[in-house]
Amino acid sequence: MSTATTTTAENAGLPAMLDTKDVAEMFKRCNLAVYAEARRIYYREVNLNPCKKYPKQVLQRVEWWFWDWFAYDCAVSGIGLTGNESEDLRIELQYGPGAGISPFLALAEFMYDKDERIGTREIRDFRELDDTNFASMFWIRDASAVKGRLTVEDIIHGGVYEVADVHAASQYDGAHGGMIVIRIAHVRGVWRSCSIPIYEARRPDDPQIGDSLARSFRETGYKPDFAGLVRFFYGRAKDTGLDWEDVEAARQAGTLDALIKKASNR
């Protein structure tokens, strides 16, 4: 079994990173049944409209988000990867809180055991990322290109985070509003983004919109998982497919709560 690729930049103090595409591809090679079942579940949950013509780049991103969802949010048998074909074919998807380990951690631990490039520092980075990562909608409170940081508020769960993301901080430099939907993790003492954004918009940036959106999510109790977030923006029927202009229009019309309740009725 060949090993996946990792990236790091020690001079910049960045943690090691394991590409989620490699995680998905590894399972596709060593246990196609697990990979295929996970992909079926993901696309069922995302619920793209078969009658809608999506831009090619949107479909590509939906597939990229599958890699992230599979790597971080799925769980497989605690046996993990062994490098033995007959053993790895026994790996199964696991269900329920605390069941199994993530495919990301399964590959990370395998590499730690088999790949001399992966030492104690790298595996610590991988374990921290696996343990702390989560995805949500975040309201941008502040962005500084100089610091390479975003200060964001979690719209769905609450809480304020300072996130290291040089690209996003440069893109939103000086912003005090807008939204970014992304996965973050706490590694080496810093919150960092660890996926491409599901959705992002600098405008509208009226704080009242952010407050209304947060209040609506918390009052309805709707807390979508990663696949649910993809569905919220790109899916159909049981979710809204809203963009920011729709959110603002719904807020002004007083129908935002109803739309989010519709999204939560799965």
Rosetta silent file (secondary structure, phi, psi, omega in degrees, C-alpha in Angstrom):
SEQUENCE: MSTATTTTAENAGLPAMLDTKDVAEMFKRCNLAVYAEARRIYYREVNLNPCKKYPKQVLQRVEWWFWDWFAYDCAVSGIGLTGNESEDLRIELQYGPGAGISPFLALAEFMYDKDERIGTREIRDFRELDDTNFASMFWIRDASAVKGRLTVEDIIHGGVYEVADVHAASQYDGAHGGMIVIRIAHVRGVWRSCSIPIYEARRPDDPQIGDSLARSFRETGYKPDFAGLVRFFYGRAKDTGLDWEDVEAARQAGTLDALIKKASNR
SCORE:     score description
SCORE:     0.000 S_00000001
   1 L     0.000  125.429  177.816    0.000    0.000    0.000 S_00000001
   2 L   -78.884  155.248 -179.011    1.466    3.357   -0.989 S_00000001
   3 L   -94.749  161.655 -178.305    1.299    6.217    1.452 S_00000001
   4 L   -85.045  174.757 -179.794   -0.436    9.542    1.011 S_00000001
   5 L   -94.912  147.109  174.444    1.142   12.957    0.731 S_00000001
   6 E  -125.700  154.729  176.213    1.584   15.389    3.579 S_00000001
   7 E  -128.733  147.704  175.907    2.419   19.057    3.561 S_00000001
   8 E  -160.249  164.860  177.568    4.035   21.228    6.171 S_00000001
   9 E  -144.865   82.587 -174.153    6.084   24.389    6.428 S_00000001
  10 H   -58.825  -35.404 -178.349    8.224   24.194    9.512 S_00000001
  11 H   -64.587  -27.128  178.729    9.858   27.545    8.884 S_00000001
  12 H   -94.011    1.117 -179.942    6.441   29.171    9.069 S_00000001
  13 L    71.756   21.382 -177.926    5.476   27.173   12.148 S_00000001
  14 E   -86.136  149.029  178.278    2.637   25.489   10.304 S_00000001
  15 E   -74.519  161.564  172.700    1.350   22.048   11.296 S_00000001
  16 E   -67.600  149.765 -178.395    1.636   18.985    9.092 S_00000001
  17 E  -135.807  138.687  178.394   -1.406   18.409    6.922 S_00000001
  18 E  -109.044  123.229 -175.766   -2.814   15.267    5.320 S_00000001
  19 L   -68.140  126.531 -178.122   -4.720   15.813    2.076 S_00000001
  20 H   -68.405  -24.172  173.898   -8.305   14.576    2.390 S_00000001
  21 H   -62.213  -40.624  179.297   -8.296   13.590   -1.287 S_00000001
  22 H   -65.919  -35.739  177.142   -5.523   11.138   -0.441 S_00000001
  23 H   -61.912  -48.243 -179.686   -7.582    9.781    2.456 S_00000001
  24 H   -63.531  -43.641 -179.091  -10.540    9.148    0.155 S_00000001
  25 H   -64.814  -36.528  178.864   -8.365    7.678   -2.587 S_00000001
  26 H   -62.491  -44.479  179.235   -6.617    5.352   -0.136 S_00000001
  27 H   -70.521  -31.582  176.979   -9.937    3.897    1.024 S_00000001
  28 H   -62.134  -35.178  179.748  -11.143    3.711   -2.571 S_00000001
  29 H   -80.106  -41.026 -171.328   -8.145    1.461   -3.292 S_00000001
  30 H   -93.536  -20.281  178.521   -8.095   -0.638   -0.106 S_00000001
  31 L  -156.745   83.141 -175.818  -11.838   -0.926    0.602 S_00000001
  32 H   -62.537  -30.774 -178.488  -14.067    0.200   -2.246 S_00000001
  33 H   -63.348  -44.049  178.262  -17.219   -0.904   -0.403 S_00000001
  34 H   -63.562  -47.575 -179.906  -16.610    1.574    2.451 S_00000001
  35 H   -58.841  -48.578 -176.004  -15.759    4.377    0.025 S_00000001
  36 H   -66.048  -40.402  179.210  -18.791    3.721   -2.198 S_00000001
  37 H   -65.067  -41.760  178.397  -21.228    3.459    0.715 S_00000001
  38 H   -63.471  -42.732 -179.103  -19.945    6.714    2.212 S_00000001
  39 H   -64.566  -38.215  178.060  -20.212    8.493   -1.134 S_00000001
  40 H   -63.023  -44.384  179.550  -23.787    7.241   -1.578 S_00000001
  41 H   -62.813  -44.918 -178.394  -24.738    8.535    1.880 S_00000001
  42 H   -59.727  -50.830 -177.009  -23.080   11.907    1.263 S_00000001
  43 H   -69.877  -27.547  172.852  -24.800   12.590   -2.048 S_00000001
  44 H   -66.314  -41.625 -179.489  -28.133   11.445   -0.604 S_00000001
  45 H   -70.247  -40.582 -179.749  -27.682   13.928    2.246 S_00000001
  46 H   -66.822  -37.192  169.848  -26.523   16.781    0.010 S_00000001
  47 L    59.357   54.277  175.447  -29.584   16.138   -2.182 S_00000001
  48 L   -64.508  148.643 -179.533  -28.605   17.991   -5.346 S_00000001
  49 L   -79.063  114.084 -177.797  -31.474   18.757   -7.694 S_00000001
  50 L   -67.109  -16.150 -179.206  -31.197   16.341  -10.655 S_00000001
  51 L   -93.239   -4.479 -178.312  -33.211   18.741  -12.790 S_00000001
  52 L   -99.987  137.397  177.375  -30.900   21.686  -12.165 S_00000001
  53 L   -90.711  104.428  179.888  -27.843   22.372  -14.302 S_00000001
  54 L   -86.034  142.665  173.794  -25.063   23.173  -11.843 S_00000001
  55 L   -57.677  147.335 -177.717  -21.904   24.926  -13.011 S_00000001
  56 H   -56.387  -39.277 -178.180  -19.004   22.515  -13.442 S_00000001
  57 H   -67.934  -29.971  176.329  -16.989   24.262  -10.727 S_00000001
  58 H   -68.384  -44.988  179.001  -19.834   23.807   -8.216 S_00000001
  59 H   -62.503  -37.186  178.034  -20.010   20.077   -8.926 S_00000001
  60 H   -65.057  -40.767  179.324  -16.242   19.833   -8.542 S_00000001
  61 H   -68.102  -37.458  176.742  -16.411   21.580   -5.177 S_00000001
  62 H   -59.080  -38.179  177.207  -19.231   19.321   -4.005 S_00000001
  63 H   -70.179  -40.417  175.905  -16.911   16.383   -4.730 S_00000001
  64 H   -58.941  -41.015  179.797  -14.025   18.090   -2.896 S_00000001
  65 H   -67.690  -27.421  172.615  -16.330   18.535    0.097 S_00000001
  66 H   -60.836  -43.948  178.756  -17.086   14.821   -0.070 S_00000001
  67 H   -55.702  -45.733 -179.659  -13.381   14.169    0.514 S_00000001
  68 H   -64.364  -46.625 -179.232  -13.486   16.400    3.612 S_00000001
  69 H   -60.694  -45.254  179.912  -16.729   14.888    4.883 S_00000001
  70 H   -62.998  -47.391 -175.580  -15.458   11.345    4.377 S_00000001
  71 H   -64.734  -44.557 -171.193  -12.065   12.016    5.962 S_00000001
  72 H   -97.420  -35.270 -168.365  -13.241   13.911    9.037 S_00000001
  73 H  -103.338  -19.259  175.182  -16.894   13.056    9.677 S_00000001
  74 L   -79.365  166.355  175.457  -17.246    9.378    8.784 S_00000001
  75 L  -133.961  139.558  178.079  -16.181    6.610   11.144 S_00000001
  76 E  -124.339  168.864 -178.727  -14.663    3.246   10.294 S_00000001
  77 L   -49.946  140.760 -179.947  -13.822    0.139   12.314 S_00000001
  78 L   -60.714  -13.665  176.701  -11.276    0.724   15.039 S_00000001
  79 L   -57.821  -30.612  178.980   -9.061   -1.859   13.353 S_00000001
  80 L    67.071 -163.558  179.391   -7.893    0.988   11.098 S_00000001
  81 L   -92.774  140.378 -179.148   -5.587    0.416    8.147 S_00000001
  82 L  -118.085  -19.674 -173.835   -3.017   -2.367    8.260 S_00000001
  83 L    87.525   -6.845  177.337   -1.557   -2.453    4.758 S_00000001
  84 L   -96.773  119.384 -173.024   -2.725   -6.060    4.468 S_00000001
  85 H   -56.098  -46.037 -177.592   -5.282   -6.332    1.676 S_00000001
  86 H   -66.662  -35.573  177.645   -7.362   -9.082    3.269 S_00000001
  87 H   -69.778  -43.957 -176.558   -7.418   -7.273    6.630 S_00000001
  88 H   -68.615  -24.145  175.980   -8.300   -3.887    5.148 S_00000001
  89 L   -69.771  -13.369  178.419  -11.216   -5.400    3.252 S_00000001
  90 L   -84.584  -12.602 -179.627  -12.750   -6.126    6.672 S_00000001
  91 L   -61.847  138.110  179.684  -12.994   -2.426    7.550 S_00000001
  92 L  -130.422  155.056  170.318  -16.598   -1.243    7.816 S_00000001
  93 E   -66.597  143.274  178.490  -18.381    2.068    8.234 S_00000001
  94 L  -115.885  152.240 -176.854  -19.442    2.621   11.842 S_00000001
  95 L  -129.722  149.103  178.389  -22.506    4.487   13.084 S_00000001
  96 L   101.808  153.194 -179.115  -23.380    6.243   16.304 S_00000001
  97 L   -57.526  131.428  175.674  -21.552    8.656   18.631 S_00000001
  98 L    75.231    8.979 -178.413  -18.014    7.577   19.462 S_00000001
  99 L   -83.976  129.684  173.402  -18.083    4.639   17.069 S_00000001
 100 L    63.783 -161.015  177.757  -14.818    3.738   15.366 S_00000001
 101 E  -130.430  160.353 -179.608  -12.241    6.245   14.175 S_00000001
 102 L   -71.571  150.148  173.089  -12.237    8.737   11.324 S_00000001
 103 H   -56.495  -34.982  177.542  -10.717    7.691    7.999 S_00000001
 104 H   -58.965  -49.182 -179.008   -8.369   10.669    8.415 S_00000001
 105 H   -69.704  -34.397  178.657   -7.041    9.323   11.710 S_00000001
 106 H   -60.229  -44.900  179.127   -6.942    5.758   10.371 S_00000001
 107 H   -71.061  -39.255  179.502   -4.610    6.815    7.560 S_00000001
 108 H   -59.884  -45.469 -179.196   -2.603    9.128    9.834 S_00000001
 109 H   -67.446  -36.864  176.499   -1.941    6.341   12.328 S_00000001
 110 H   -61.771  -44.518 -179.959   -1.027    3.928    9.522 S_00000001
 111 H   -65.893  -37.668  177.956    1.480    6.443    8.141 S_00000001
 112 H   -60.903  -35.163 -178.887    2.923    7.037   11.603 S_00000001
 113 H   -79.277  -31.784 -170.404    3.547    3.313   11.870 S_00000001
 114 H  -111.322  -22.213 -171.251    4.859    2.790    8.317 S_00000001
 115 L  -109.955  116.979 -176.300    6.261    6.093    6.986 S_00000001
 116 L   -66.728  -15.688  177.263    9.516    7.387    8.443 S_00000001
 117 L   -73.067  -19.486 -176.984    8.592   10.927    7.377 S_00000001
 118 L   -99.461  105.561 -179.516    5.787   10.959    9.951 S_00000001
 119 L  -104.347 -164.709 -176.406    7.235   11.488   13.409 S_00000001
 120 H   -65.283  -34.415  179.791    5.815   12.385   16.803 S_00000001
 121 H   -68.684  -43.339 -179.033    5.264   16.019   15.885 S_00000001
 122 H   -65.091  -45.032 -178.614    3.365   15.201   12.707 S_00000001
 123 H   -67.730  -30.673  175.527    1.131   12.584   14.326 S_00000001
 124 H   -64.794  -41.001  175.780    0.387   15.010   17.165 S_00000001
 125 H   -59.103  -47.002 -178.149   -0.745   17.560   14.567 S_00000001
 126 H   -63.260  -42.041 -178.953   -2.977   14.970   12.901 S_00000001
 127 H   -67.176  -39.790  177.888   -4.496   13.826   16.195 S_00000001
 128 H   -64.168  -43.497 -179.946   -5.227   17.388   17.312 S_00000001
 129 H   -62.825  -44.515 -179.741   -6.863   18.197   13.988 S_00000001
 130 H   -62.045  -37.384 -174.452   -8.948   15.031   14.117 S_00000001
 131 H   -77.943  -27.384 -169.687  -10.039   15.726   17.693 S_00000001
 132 H  -114.174  -10.183 -172.351  -10.993   19.402   17.333 S_00000001
 133 L   -70.270  144.548  171.992  -12.215   20.029   13.785 S_00000001
 134 E  -158.138  158.030 -179.582  -15.770   21.136   13.091 S_00000001
 135 E  -115.520  144.826  178.406  -17.614   23.023   10.362 S_00000001
 136 E  -162.861  175.803  169.472  -20.085   25.864   10.789 S_00000001
 137 E   -88.661  131.681 -179.320  -21.356   29.188    9.494 S_00000001
 138 E  -124.632  132.400  172.453  -19.240   32.043   10.807 S_00000001
 139 E   -86.746  130.375 -177.091  -19.996   35.753   10.880 S_00000001
 140 E   -82.708  111.843  176.644  -16.846   37.778   10.180 S_00000001
 141 E   -85.661  -34.212 -178.040  -16.261   40.265   12.988 S_00000001
 142 E  -161.417  151.914  177.126  -12.816   41.360   11.875 S_00000001
 143 E  -145.438  134.111 -179.079  -10.139   40.443    9.351 S_00000001
 144 E  -131.769  113.861  177.233   -6.497   41.489    9.242 S_00000001
 145 L   -66.338  -34.241 -178.635   -4.229   40.726    6.303 S_00000001
 146 L   -63.669  -43.940 -179.590   -1.236   41.873    8.337 S_00000001
 147 L   -83.646  -18.194 -175.207   -1.943   39.351   11.116 S_00000001
 148 L    67.602   30.479 -175.213   -3.273   36.685    8.747 S_00000001
 149 E  -128.281  149.626  170.126   -6.208   36.225   11.129 S_00000001
 150 E  -116.856  138.340  168.479   -9.999   36.321   11.057 S_00000001
 151 E  -104.299  118.153 -173.225  -12.147   36.919   14.122 S_00000001
 152 E  -128.858  150.351  174.790  -15.385   35.036   13.551 S_00000001
 153 E  -108.804  130.879  177.846  -18.569   34.257   15.475 S_00000001
 154 E   -73.534  110.276 -177.132  -20.144   30.820   15.135 S_00000001
 155 L   -66.841  -36.419 -171.876  -23.690   31.581   13.960 S_00000001
 156 L   -86.034  -45.575 -173.248  -25.043   28.101   14.642 S_00000001
 157 L  -105.487  -14.160 -174.624  -23.409   26.986   17.903 S_00000001
 158 L    88.052  165.058  179.888  -22.196   30.251   19.413 S_00000001
 159 L   104.774  148.660  179.299  -18.662   31.188   20.378 S_00000001
 160 E  -118.567  136.271 -175.753  -16.024   33.533   18.949 S_00000001
 161 E  -130.992  140.902  169.057  -12.820   32.259   17.345 S_00000001
 162 E   -99.593  117.422 -170.744   -9.621   33.838   16.081 S_00000001
 163 E  -114.628  128.491  175.551   -8.703   31.801   13.030 S_00000001
 164 E   -80.782  114.822  178.010   -5.348   31.739   11.257 S_00000001
 165 L  -158.274   96.116 -174.068   -6.033   31.866    7.513 S_00000001
 166 H   -60.751  -43.569 -177.522   -3.703   34.041    5.469 S_00000001
 167 H   -64.303  -51.571 -178.099   -5.722   33.773    2.254 S_00000001
 168 H   -65.211  -39.264  179.825   -9.125   34.557    3.803 S_00000001
 169 H   -62.925  -36.961  176.606   -7.675   37.319    6.011 S_00000001
 170 H   -69.655  -40.597 -178.921   -6.224   38.974    2.914 S_00000001
 171 H   -65.896  -36.176 -176.333   -9.452   38.551    0.976 S_00000001
 172 L  -108.813   19.448 -176.673  -11.588   40.056    3.760 S_00000001
 173 L   -48.436  123.988  178.725   -9.051   42.532    5.122 S_00000001
 174 L    85.113   -4.430 -178.203  -10.855   45.222    7.119 S_00000001
 175 L   -72.433  143.535  174.453  -14.255   43.521    6.924 S_00000001
 176 L  -129.386   42.902 -178.945  -16.567   43.706    9.939 S_00000001
 177 L   173.462 -178.665 -173.500  -19.372   41.590    8.519 S_00000001
 178 L    93.358  178.341 -172.740  -20.186   38.998    5.910 S_00000001
 179 E  -139.760  145.865  172.053  -20.085   35.253    6.269 S_00000001
 180 E  -135.083  130.672 -179.983  -17.751   32.327    5.711 S_00000001
 181 E  -109.532  112.217 -168.440  -18.850   28.690    5.976 S_00000001
 182 E  -155.769  167.296  175.303  -15.791   26.582    6.642 S_00000001
 183 E  -101.998  134.687  177.951  -14.201   23.853    8.763 S_00000001
 184 E  -127.158  160.648  178.035  -11.712   24.874   11.450 S_00000001
 185 E  -149.133  154.144 -178.562   -9.495   22.965   13.884 S_00000001
 186 E  -102.541  105.202 -176.184   -7.293   23.812   16.879 S_00000001
 187 E  -131.650  133.835 -177.492   -3.733   22.671   16.157 S_00000001
 188 L    54.077   40.956  173.682   -0.512   23.823   17.834 S_00000001
 189 L    77.647    8.866 -176.418   -2.464   26.188   20.049 S_00000001
 190 E  -134.889  138.653  170.685   -4.164   28.049   17.179 S_00000001
 191 E   -75.416  132.709 -177.582   -7.531   27.760   15.450 S_00000001
 192 E  -136.408  149.512  171.963   -6.917   27.254   11.733 S_00000001
 193 E   -74.780  144.644 -178.434   -9.089   26.696    8.671 S_00000001
 194 L  -138.219   30.232  174.801   -8.696   23.176    7.306 S_00000001
 195 L  -161.630  166.037  171.028  -10.945   23.048    4.247 S_00000001
 196 L   -76.610  146.376 -178.018  -12.016   25.162    1.314 S_00000001
 197 L   -61.662  143.018  171.830  -15.067   27.295    2.212 S_00000001
 198 L   -74.988  -37.701 -179.076  -18.503   25.903    1.441 S_00000001
 199 E  -156.520  146.037  175.713  -19.798   29.440    1.035 S_00000001
 200 E  -154.808  145.800  179.034  -18.451   32.939    1.568 S_00000001
 201 E  -159.208  130.895  177.763  -19.664   36.471    1.010 S_00000001
 202 L   -83.019  -27.461  178.753  -18.398   39.854    2.151 S_00000001
 203 L  -125.110  150.019   -7.041  -21.719   41.542    1.424 S_00000001
 204 L   -69.708  157.003 -175.682  -24.213   42.187    2.821 S_00000001
 205 L  -126.244   19.221  178.052  -22.418   42.967    6.063 S_00000001
 206 L   -64.292  122.629 -179.988  -25.138   44.577    8.166 S_00000001
 207 H   -54.775  -28.015  179.315  -24.690   43.277   11.744 S_00000001
 208 H   -64.028  -32.190  178.233  -28.478   42.963   12.004 S_00000001
 209 H   -66.891  -46.950  178.094  -28.397   40.258    9.325 S_00000001
 210 H   -59.721  -42.918  179.036  -25.813   38.273   11.262 S_00000001
 211 H   -63.280  -42.507 -179.324  -27.809   38.690   14.480 S_00000001
 212 H   -65.674  -41.157 -179.226  -31.055   37.603   12.779 S_00000001
 213 H   -65.103  -45.712  179.354  -29.433   34.585   11.200 S_00000001
 214 H   -62.570  -43.622 -179.738  -27.839   33.482   14.480 S_00000001
 215 H   -63.029  -41.306 -178.900  -31.083   34.000   16.390 S_00000001
 216 H   -64.442  -43.991  178.944  -33.064   32.038   13.801 S_00000001
 217 H   -63.463  -43.704 -175.102  -30.713   29.062   13.878 S_00000001
 218 H   -73.250  -33.576  179.462  -30.583   28.949   17.651 S_00000001
 219 H   -72.623  -33.343  179.200  -34.325   29.393   18.138 S_00000001
 220 H   -82.725  -17.858 -177.438  -35.153   26.618   15.655 S_00000001
 221 L    75.248   14.516 -178.488  -32.437   24.346   17.046 S_00000001
 222 L   -79.545  116.411 -179.532  -31.225   23.615   13.525 S_00000001
 223 L  -129.656   79.647 -176.076  -27.585   22.501   13.670 S_00000001
 224 L   -65.210  144.541  172.510  -26.650   21.059   10.290 S_00000001
 225 L   -80.181 -170.940 -174.930  -23.624   18.820    9.981 S_00000001
 226 H   -61.554  -47.370  178.198  -21.090   19.264    7.175 S_00000001
 227 H   -62.748  -34.818  177.482  -23.219   17.518    4.546 S_00000001
 228 H   -65.718  -35.390  176.740  -26.180   19.536    5.820 S_00000001
 229 H   -66.967  -40.805  175.950  -24.267   22.774    5.281 S_00000001
 230 H   -62.062  -43.006  179.242  -23.494   21.765    1.696 S_00000001
 231 H   -63.960  -37.930 -177.227  -27.180   20.918    1.243 S_00000001
 232 H   -57.994  -38.409 -176.520  -28.257   24.221    2.801 S_00000001
 233 H   -96.887  -24.715 -173.474  -26.519   26.200    0.079 S_00000001
 234 H  -126.785   -9.066 -176.790  -26.587   23.836   -2.902 S_00000001
 235 L   -85.756 -162.305 -174.370  -29.238   21.172   -2.246 S_00000001
 236 L  -142.770  174.122  170.351  -32.953   21.123   -2.846 S_00000001
 237 L    61.589  -79.109 -171.702  -36.413   20.441   -1.424 S_00000001
 238 L   -84.386   -0.694  174.797  -35.804   20.072    2.301 S_00000001
 239 L  -128.951  179.511 -167.471  -33.399   23.011    2.494 S_00000001
 240 L   -90.837  -33.299 -173.555  -33.379   26.585    1.347 S_00000001
 241 L    61.374   31.201 -175.319  -30.569   26.944   -1.175 S_00000001
 242 L   -75.548  145.043  161.971  -30.317   30.547   -0.041 S_00000001
 243 L  -106.967  179.716 -173.805  -27.669   32.999   -1.048 S_00000001
 244 H   -60.845  -38.411 -179.482  -27.007   36.172    0.928 S_00000001
 245 H   -63.058  -37.950  177.246  -29.479   38.272   -1.069 S_00000001
 246 H   -65.472  -39.577  178.491  -32.210   35.727   -0.292 S_00000001
 247 H   -60.619  -46.186 -179.691  -31.266   35.831    3.402 S_00000001
 248 H   -63.921  -43.707  179.251  -31.591   39.607    3.458 S_00000001
 249 H   -62.519  -42.031  179.647  -34.906   39.522    1.589 S_00000001
 250 H   -66.569  -37.639  178.461  -36.262   36.851    3.946 S_00000001
 251 H   -63.421  -44.840 -179.241  -35.119   38.827    6.974 S_00000001
 252 H   -67.418  -31.934 -179.336  -36.865   41.976    5.746 S_00000001
 253 H   -84.182   -7.504 -179.612  -40.004   39.999    4.895 S_00000001
 254 L    76.398   20.872 -176.782  -39.996   38.303    8.308 S_00000001
 255 L  -111.432    7.405 -176.419  -39.797   34.826    6.782 S_00000001
 256 H   -62.132  -43.942  179.811  -36.226   33.883    7.716 S_00000001
 257 H   -58.801  -42.853 -178.326  -37.301   31.736   10.684 S_00000001
 258 H   -63.860  -39.256 -179.834  -39.776   29.831    8.489 S_00000001
 259 H   -67.129  -39.391 -179.895  -37.111   29.109    5.866 S_00000001
 260 H   -71.478  -34.876  174.979  -34.643   27.806    8.434 S_00000001
 261 H   -63.149  -38.604  177.338  -37.394   25.668   10.018 S_00000001
 262 H   -62.068  -40.255  179.972  -38.048   24.238    6.572 S_00000001
 263 H   -65.381  -29.777 -176.096  -34.355   23.431    6.265 S_00000001
 264 H   -84.650  -11.391 -179.177  -34.410   21.632    9.600 S_00000001
 265 L   -85.356   81.146 -176.639  -37.376   19.401    8.711 S_00000001
 266 L   -99.523    0.000    0.000  -35.401   16.470    7.352 S_00000001
